[in-house]
Amino acid sequence: MDVTVANSRVSGTARAPPSKSYTHRALLAAGYAEGALVRNPLVSADTRATARAVDHFGGDAERTGPDWEVTGFLGAPDVPADVVDCANSGTTMRLVAGAAALADGTTVLTGDRSLRSRPQGPLLDAIEDLGGSARSTRGNGQAPLVVAGPMDGGRVEMPGDVSSQFVTSLLMAGAVTERGVDLELTTELKSAPYVDITLDVLESFGVDAAEHGDGYRVPGGQTYEPTDGEYAVPGDFSSASYLLAAGALAGGDDVVVKGAHPSAQGDAAIVDVLREMGADVEWHRDAGEIVVGRSDLDGVTVGVADTPDLLPTIAVLGAAADGTTTITDAEHVRYKETDRVSAMAEELAKLGADVEEYRDELVVHGGNSDLSGARVDGRGDHRIVMSLAVAALVADGETTIAGGEHVDVSFPDFFDALADLGAAVDQ
C-alpha cells in the first residue's frame, strides 16, 4: 500500500500505543502461568503472532474488549500440532523457541522471508547446551528452526552482541526448568534495556530473575503468578519517538504525546536525544505526557547500542538539523526486519539528505541536506515507514512511501494519528 504524506504542520494531542516489547513478554508470561488478563496490550501483527504461539503450546489467548484473556499452559507447553508461523516477528520466534525447548517433543518454527534471514544461531547453541535440541533446517543458524525438549537447564555461555532476545527467551523458559538457567555472556550485551523489560515483567508475574556477574541467573522450579491475575501494559516509547520527532520538526503549536509513563524501556532516551539536539521538550512523568514544540535542531553524536529501534528516528532528526548527526554502535541494527542502517541511508538520500554509511555508523549531514518529496520504499519495515513519514512532513512537496501497511506491526493507527495532528496524509 502506498501512502502519500505532504509537507505539513502538526499540533494537538496523540497517544503512544501500548508497548510492543511489554505485550510480547506479558502474553508469553501469561502462557507460562495458569493464565492472566493482559490489560491494554498492543494488538498488532507481531503481538498476534505471539498470541497464536501461546495457542499452539496448549494455551488460549482470546481478545476481550481492549484486553487479552489468556489461559496458560502452566509451564508445561504441549507439542504443537502444526508448524508455528511467527510471520515477521523476530521477538515471537526467539521468545517462543525457549518454550518449544520445554515441550516433550519437536516444534518447527518458521516465518516470512525477512524473518528467515535473521540470525538465531547463538540461541540454538544455548538450548543444546541446556539439554534441549535445536537446529536450523538449512544449517545456517536461520529459520526454519526445529526445536525439541524437554530442556532441563543449567549453566550456559552465549554472546550478548547479537540479540538481547536470546537472553529473554532463556530467562523466561529457565524459570520453569528443573535446574534453572545460569547464563554467562561472553561479549558485551547489546540492547540491555530490553532485558530490563523482561526482568520487570517477570517480577510482576512473581518470577525471581536477576543480573549476575557477567550475565543473568534465574532459579528453576518457579511458578508464574501475576498479581491479582492481571497485568497492565505501559505505553511504547519506540512508537512515541515518531510523534515526538514530528512535533520537534513540524510542530505548529505544541504536540502532546500521552501514554508516556516511566518504565524500563530504553527508548525513553529519545527525550534526552531531543533535548541534546536543542528541542523544546518537557516530560511530565506523573501524568505520562510529553510536550514538544517545533525547534531549530543541531546535530549530535548518539550511540544506539542499547536503543537500536531509535536509529531511524534519530536519522530523520539529523537530516533536518543543522550540522552533522553521527549515530554510532549501530552494526546490530542491520539485523532487524531489514538492514536499517543501509535502508535509512538509501531512502533519506532519495529525499535529498547527505548521508554516509559505515559498518557501525550512520552519519547524516543535515547542514548539507535539502529535503524534497520523492518516492521512497519502506522496505517492509514498520520503523522505516514511520520514520520516512516524519521526514515527509518537512520535505518540500509530497512523499510517497511504498509499504505503508507494515505499520500494523507496532503502530496500526500511525497514519490516522498523524492525520489527526494535522498532517496531510493520503492512504
C-alpha positions in Angstrom: 0.0 0.0 0.0 1.3 3.4 -1.0 0.9 6.3 1.5 1.5 9.9 0.5 2.5 12.5 3.1 2.8 16.2 2.2 4.8 18.9 3.8 2.7 19.8 6.8 2.5 21.4 10.2 1.2 19.3 13.1 -0.2 20.1 16.6 -2.6 18.7 19.2 -2.7 15.5 21.2 -1.8 12.0 20.3 -1.4 8.8 22.4 1.5 6.4 22.1 0.3 2.9 21.5 0.9 0.2 24.2 4.4 -1.2 24.3 5.1 -4.0 21.8 8.0 -5.3 23.9 6.0 -5.5 27.1 3.0 -7.0 25.2 5.1 -9.9 23.8 6.5 -10.7 27.2 3.2 -10.4 29.0 1.4 -12.7 26.6 4.0 -15.4 26.9 4.3 -15.0 30.7 0.6 -15.4 30.9 1.0 -18.6 28.8 3.6 -19.9 31.3 1.2 -19.1 34.1 -2.2 -20.6 34.8 -3.4 -17.6 32.9 -3.8 -13.8 33.2 -5.8 -10.9 31.9 -3.3 -8.8 29.9 -4.8 -5.2 30.0 -4.2 -2.6 27.4 -2.0 -4.7 25.1 -0.7 -3.7 21.7 -2.8 -5.6 19.2 -0.6 -5.7 16.1 0.7 -8.2 13.6 3.7 -9.1 15.8 1.8 -9.5 19.0 -0.9 -11.6 17.3 1.9 -13.9 16.3 2.9 -14.4 19.9 -0.7 -14.9 21.0 -1.1 -17.6 18.3 2.1 -19.3 19.6 0.6 -19.4 23.1 -2.4 -21.2 21.5 -0.1 -23.7 19.7 1.5 -24.6 23.0 -1.8 -25.5 24.6 -2.9 -22.1 26.0 -5.7 -20.0 24.7 -5.4 -16.2 24.0 -8.7 -14.5 23.4 -9.5 -10.9 22.9 -11.9 -9.5 25.5 -12.7 -5.9 24.5 -9.4 -3.9 24.7 -7.7 -6.7 26.7 -6.3 -10.2 26.1 -7.6 -13.0 28.3 -5.0 -15.7 28.3 -5.5 -19.3 29.6 -2.0 -20.6 30.2 -0.3 -24.0 30.0 1.2 -23.9 33.5 4.9 -24.0 32.5 4.4 -27.3 30.6 3.8 -26.4 26.9 2.3 -29.0 24.6 4.0 -30.1 21.4 2.3 -28.0 18.7 0.1 -29.9 16.3 1.3 -27.7 13.4 4.2 -25.6 12.4 4.4 -22.3 14.4 4.4 -19.5 11.9 5.9 -16.4 13.5 5.2 -14.2 10.4 7.6 -11.2 10.6 8.1 -11.2 14.3 11.6 -11.9 15.4 10.6 -11.4 19.0 8.0 -14.1 18.7 10.4 -16.6 17.2 13.1 -16.0 19.7 11.0 -15.9 22.8 8.9 -19.0 22.0 11.9 -21.0 21.0 12.5 -21.3 24.7 9.0 -22.5 25.2 9.5 -25.0 22.4 12.6 -26.4 24.2 10.4 -27.2 27.2 7.9 -29.3 25.3 8.4 -33.1 25.3 8.6 -33.4 21.6 9.5 -31.5 18.4 8.4 -28.0 17.4 9.0 -26.4 14.0 9.3 -22.5 13.9 9.2 -20.5 10.7 8.3 -17.1 9.4 8.3 -14.9 6.4 11.2 -14.3 4.1 12.6 -11.5 6.2 12.4 -13.4 9.4 14.0 -16.5 7.8 17.1 -14.3 7.1 17.7 -13.3 10.7 20.4 -14.9 13.0 19.3 -17.4 15.6 22.5 -19.5 16.0 23.5 -18.5 19.5 20.1 -19.3 20.9 20.1 -22.7 19.2 23.5 -23.4 20.6 22.4 -22.4 24.1 19.3 -24.6 24.0 21.5 -27.5 23.0 23.9 -26.8 25.9 20.9 -26.7 28.4 19.8 -30.2 27.4 17.4 -29.5 24.6 17.8 -30.0 20.9 17.8 -27.1 18.4 18.9 -26.7 14.8 18.3 -24.7 11.7 16.9 -26.8 8.8 19.3 -25.1 6.4 22.3 -25.4 8.8 22.9 -21.6 8.6 21.5 -20.6 12.0 18.4 -19.2 10.4 14.8 -20.3 10.4 13.0 -22.7 9.8 14.1 -24.0 13.2 13.5 -27.4 14.7 13.5 -27.4 18.5 12.9 -30.3 20.8 12.8 -30.8 24.6 12.5 -31.1 27.4 15.4 -28.8 28.3 16.4 -29.2 31.9 18.5 -26.0 32.4 22.0 -25.5 33.8 24.9 -23.2 33.1 25.5 -21.8 29.6 27.7 -19.3 27.8 26.4 -17.1 25.0 27.4 -14.0 23.1 25.5 -10.9 24.0 26.1 -8.8 20.9 23.7 -10.5 18.5 20.3 -10.1 20.2 19.1 -9.5 23.8 16.0 -11.5 22.9 18.1 -14.7 23.2 18.6 -13.8 26.9 14.9 -13.1 27.4 14.0 -16.4 25.9 16.2 -18.4 28.2 15.2 -16.4 31.3 11.5 -16.9 30.7 11.8 -20.6 29.9 14.5 -21.2 32.6 12.2 -20.3 35.4 10.2 -23.4 34.9 13.1 -25.8 34.2 14.3 -28.2 36.9 17.7 -26.6 37.3 17.1 -23.0 36.3 19.5 -21.2 34.0 22.8 -19.5 34.8 23.7 -17.5 31.7 27.2 -16.0 31.2 27.6 -13.5 28.4 30.9 -13.8 26.5 30.6 -10.4 24.8 29.0 -7.1 25.7 25.2 -7.2 25.8 23.6 -5.1 23.1 20.1 -3.6 23.8 20.4 -4.3 27.5 17.3 -2.3 28.4 15.2 -4.9 26.7 16.4 -7.5 29.2 15.4 -4.9 31.9 11.9 -5.0 30.4 12.0 -8.8 30.7 13.0 -8.7 34.4 10.3 -6.1 35.0 7.6 -8.4 33.5 9.0 -11.5 35.3 8.8 -9.7 38.7 5.2 -8.7 38.0 4.5 -12.4 37.4 6.2 -13.4 40.6 9.3 -14.9 39.0 12.7 -14.3 40.5 15.5 -13.5 38.0 18.4 -11.1 38.1 21.6 -9.9 36.7 24.5 -12.0 38.0 28.2 -11.4 37.3 28.7 -11.2 33.6 25.2 -12.5 32.8 21.9 -13.4 34.4 20.5 -16.1 36.6 17.0 -17.5 37.0 16.3 -20.3 39.6 14.3 -23.2 38.3 11.1 -24.7 39.7 9.3 -21.4 39.8 5.6 -20.7 39.0 4.3 -17.7 37.1 1.6 -16.0 39.2 0.6 -12.4 38.2 -0.6 -10.1 40.9 -4.4 -10.2 41.1 -4.4 -12.4 37.9 -3.7 -9.5 35.6 -1.0 -7.3 34.0 -1.3 -3.8 32.5 0.9 -2.9 29.5 2.6 0.5 29.5 2.9 2.9 26.5 5.6 2.4 23.9 8.5 4.8 23.6 9.7 3.4 20.3 6.4 4.4 18.7 6.2 7.6 20.7 9.5 8.7 19.1 7.9 9.3 15.7 5.2 11.5 17.2 7.8 13.4 19.3 10.1 13.8 16.2 7.1 15.1 14.2 6.4 17.7 16.9 10.1 18.8 17.0 10.4 19.1 13.3 6.9 20.2 12.1 5.1 21.5 15.1 2.7 24.4 14.5 1.6 24.6 18.1 2.8 22.0 20.7 2.3 18.3 20.2 1.3 16.4 23.4 2.1 12.7 23.5 0.1 10.8 26.1 0.8 7.3 27.5 4.4 8.1 28.2 4.7 6.8 31.8 8.2 5.9 33.0 9.2 2.2 32.6 12.2 0.1 31.9 12.1 1.0 28.2 15.5 2.2 26.9 13.9 4.1 24.1 12.7 6.7 26.6 16.2 8.0 25.7 14.5 9.8 22.8 13.6 12.6 25.2 17.2 13.1 26.1 18.3 13.0 22.4 15.8 15.7 21.5 16.9 17.8 24.4 20.6 17.4 23.4 19.6 18.5 19.8 18.0 21.6 21.2 14.3 20.7 21.1 11.8 22.3 23.3 10.5 19.3 25.2 9.0 18.6 28.6 8.2 15.3 30.1 5.5 15.3 32.8 6.2 11.9 34.2 3.4 11.6 36.7 0.8 12.5 34.1 2.6 10.3 31.4 2.7 13.2 29.0 5.5 14.7 26.8 5.1 18.1 25.3 7.2 19.1 22.3 7.3 22.1 20.1 9.0 22.9 16.8 12.6 23.7 17.4 15.8 24.5 15.5 17.9 21.4 16.0 21.6 20.8 16.0 23.4 17.7 15.1 24.7 15.4 17.8 26.6 12.1 18.3 24.4 9.3 19.6 25.2 5.7 20.4 22.4 3.2 19.8 24.0 0.1 21.4 21.1 -0.1 23.8 18.4 1.6 21.7 18.6 0.2 18.2 15.0 1.0 17.3 15.7 4.7 17.7 18.2 4.8 14.8 15.6 5.6 12.1 14.0 8.4 14.2 17.4 9.9 15.0 18.5 9.7 11.4 15.4 11.7 10.3 16.0 14.3 13.0 19.6 14.6 11.9 18.6 15.1 8.2 16.5 18.2 9.3 19.0 19.5 11.8 21.9 21.9 11.4 25.4 20.4 11.4 26.2 16.6 11.4 24.5 13.8 13.4 26.6 10.7 13.9 24.8 7.5 15.0 27.4 5.1 16.4 27.3 1.4 17.8 24.9 0.6 15.0 26.1 -2.7 13.4 23.4 -4.8 15.2 20.7 -2.5 13.7 21.5 -4.2 10.4 19.9 -7.5 11.6 16.3 -6.2 12.2 13.3 -6.6 9.8 15.7 -5.1 7.3 19.2 -3.7 7.4 18.0 -0.4 8.9 21.4 1.3 8.5 21.5 0.8 4.8 17.8 1.4 4.4 17.9 4.8 6.1 21.0 5.9 4.2 19.5 5.0 0.9 15.9 6.2 1.5 17.0 9.5 3.1 19.3 10.1 0.1 16.3 9.9 -2.2 14.8 12.8 -0.3 17.9 14.8 -0.7 19.8 14.1 2.5 23.6 13.9 2.6 24.3 10.6 4.3 27.3 8.4 4.8 27.1 4.8 5.8 29.7 2.8 7.6 29.7 -0.7 9.1 28.9 0.5 12.6 27.8 4.1 12.0 25.4 6.3 10.1 26.5 9.9 9.5 23.8 12.5 8.4 25.0 15.9 7.3 21.9 17.9 8.0 23.6 21.2 7.1 24.2 19.9 3.6 20.7 18.4 3.2 17.8 19.9 1.3 14.8 17.6 1.7 12.3 17.3 -1.2 9.4 14.9 -1.7 10.2 11.7 -3.6 9.0 8.1 -3.9 10.6 6.0 -1.2 10.5 2.4 -0.1 9.6 1.4 3.4 11.5 -1.9 2.9 8.6 -3.9 4.5 9.8 -2.5 7.9 7.4 -0.6 10.1 10.1 1.6 11.6 11.5 2.6 8.2 7.9 3.5 7.1 7.1 5.7 10.1 10.4 7.5 10.1 10.1 8.3 6.4 6.6 9.7 7.1 8.1 12.1 9.7 10.8 13.2 7.2 8.0 13.8 4.6 6.5 16.4 7.0 9.5 18.7 6.4 10.3 17.7 2.8 9.1 20.1 0.0 6.1 18.8 -1.8 4.8 15.3 -1.4 6.5 12.0 -0.5 5.0 8.6 -1.4 6.0 5.7 0.8 5.7 2.2 -0.5 4.6 -0.5 2.0 2.6 1.7 4.4 0.6 -1.2 5.6 3.6 -2.5 7.6 2.9 0.0 10.4 0.5 -2.7 11.6 3.5 -4.5 13.1 3.8 -2.0 16.0 1.5 1.1 15.5 -1.5 0.1 13.4 -3.1 3.6 13.8 0.0 5.5 13.0 -1.2 7.3 9.9 -4.5 8.1 11.5 -2.7 9.6 14.5 -0.5 11.7 12.1 -3.6 12.9 10.2 -5.3 13.8 13.5 -2.4 16.0 14.3 -3.0 17.9 11.1 -0.6 16.1 8.6 -1.7 15.8 5.0 -1.9 12.0 4.6 -3.4 10.1 1.7 -3.7 6.4 2.3 
